[in-house]
Amino acid sequence: MTDIIIYTTPKKLLHKQGKLPNDPDHSFSGYYVWYFSKMPNDVEDLDKVFFATKGKLRGYFIINEVCSGPDEKYIEWNCDSWVDVSEEDIRPFQGFKYRREK
């Protein structure tokens, strides 16, 4: 199991949760994706993608699909799989990090 963390803006997280008001890119199917220029190693279906904003870890989605082909690299999840977590502090970063269990 390889869980990852993505640091993003509160607005983008609301979009990925399907909760952004008046979102022109709202997914009516409930599925959202995150594209990577370099795919994280060993990420598989049913792993978790955690999201952090404003210096706090907020929660995670269960990854539904991983695509690591030569042309596209992304993960997909259903917004209904969101789980809140206790908001631990996290320093801002770009890209992704691997989640280490405490």
Disulfide bonds with the S-S distance in Angstrom:
none
